[in-house]
């Protein structure tokens, strides 16, 4: 049965190869990855900074990426203090 590894990266910081597990096939590995991601997501989003990136990768036994789930926080436009304080004209 193939062994898979988790790897987490926050921004440019790459985490070490984390926990491993065995799964009978790619589909079962994907299901396990999404389960683990759902367990982590609350803590990840609570600590997420503006303009940052977080990703969870599932690696094969050869440590090659197989799946990736990514969360990207982007600032899309600068708002001036006037835009924040003044209501829009109708």
C-alpha positions as CSV (number, residue, x, y, z in Angstrom):
1,X,0.0,0.0,0.0
2,X,1.5,3.4,-0.9
3,X,2.6,5.8,1.8
4,X,1.8,9.5,1.5
5,X,3.2,12.5,3.4
6,X,1.8,15.9,4.3
7,X,3.8,19.1,3.9
8,X,2.6,22.6,5.1
9,X,4.0,25.9,3.8
10,X,3.1,29.3,5.1
11,X,4.4,32.1,2.8
12,X,8.0,31.3,1.8
13,X,8.5,29.1,4.8
14,X,8.3,25.4,3.9
15,X,7.4,23.0,6.6
16,X,9.2,19.8,7.1
17,X,7.6,16.6,5.7
18,X,4.9,15.9,8.3
19,X,2.8,13.0,9.3
20,X,2.5,10.1,6.9
21,X,-0.2,7.5,6.3
22,X,-0.9,4.6,4.0
23,X,-3.8,4.6,1.5
24,X,-4.9,2.1,-1.0
25,X,-5.1,4.6,-3.9
26,X,-5.1,8.3,-4.9
27,X,-8.8,8.8,-4.2
28,X,-8.4,7.5,-0.6
29,X,-5.4,9.7,-0.2
30,X,-7.4,12.8,-1.4
31,X,-10.2,12.0,1.0
32,X,-7.7,11.8,3.9
33,X,-6.1,15.1,2.8
34,X,-9.4,17.0,2.7
35,X,-10.2,15.6,6.2
36,X,-6.9,16.8,7.6
37,X,-7.3,20.1,5.9
38,X,-10.7,20.7,7.4
39,X,-9.3,19.9,10.8
40,X,-6.5,22.6,10.3
41,X,-8.4,25.3,8.5
42,X,-9.9,27.2,11.5
43,X,-6.5,27.8,13.1
44,X,-4.9,28.6,9.7
45,X,-7.5,31.3,8.8
46,X,-7.4,32.8,12.3
47,X,-3.7,33.4,12.0
48,X,-3.7,34.3,8.3
49,X,-2.0,37.7,7.4
50,X,-3.0,40.0,4.6
51,X,-1.2,39.1,1.3
52,X,0.0,35.8,2.4
53,X,-0.3,32.2,1.2
54,X,-0.8,28.9,3.0
55,X,-0.7,25.5,1.4
56,X,-1.1,21.9,2.3
57,X,0.5,19.4,0.0
58,X,0.2,15.7,-0.2
59,X,3.5,14.0,-1.3
60,X,4.0,10.6,-2.8
61,X,6.5,8.1,-1.3
62,X,9.1,9.7,-3.5
63,X,8.3,13.1,-1.9
64,X,6.8,14.4,-5.2
65,X,3.7,16.6,-4.8
66,X,0.4,14.9,-5.8
67,X,-2.3,17.2,-4.5
68,X,-2.2,20.8,-3.2
69,X,-4.8,22.8,-1.3
70,X,-4.0,26.5,-1.2
71,X,-5.4,29.5,0.7
72,X,-4.4,32.9,-0.6
73,X,-5.2,36.2,1.2
74,X,-5.0,39.2,-1.1
75,X,-5.5,42.9,-0.7
76,X,-7.4,43.9,-3.8
77,X,-7.4,47.6,-3.6
78,X,-6.3,50.4,-1.3
79,X,-9.1,52.3,0.4
80,X,-8.5,55.9,1.5
81,X,-9.7,57.1,4.9
82,X,-12.4,59.1,3.0
83,X,-13.8,56.0,1.4
84,X,-14.1,54.3,4.8
85,X,-15.6,57.3,6.6
86,X,-17.9,58.9,4.1
87,X,-21.1,57.3,2.9
88,X,-21.6,56.9,-0.9
89,X,-23.8,59.5,-2.6
90,X,-27.1,58.2,-3.9
